[in-house]
Amino acid sequence: MTKPTNDQIEDAIADAEEAMDGDSKWPGLTYEQGVAEALRWSLGQTNLHPLSD
């Protein structure tokens, strides 16, 4: 697995900020689970983008 680029991380941050204005796409996901998944992605431990469906 490869680590995401800074641009990919910045894009994920922008996507998250946009999503804050509406209802959550992941109502069953806890805050802590979301943080853990985002950190795993940023470390290259998973290729699954944290804001993907």
DADA-V761321 format. One record per pair of residues at least 24 apart in sequence whose ideal C-beta (glycine too) atoms are under 7 Angstrom apart, sorted by the first residue. I is the first residue (numbers start at 1). J is the second residue. D is the distance in whole Angstrom. If there is no record, write none. Layout:
{{I;J;D} {I;J;D}}
This chain:
{{1;44;5} {1;45;7} {1;46;7} {1;47;6} {2;44;6} {3;43;7} {3;44;4} {4;41;6} {4;42;6} {9;42;6} {12;49;7} {12;50;6} {12;51;6} {15;51;5} {16;51;6}}
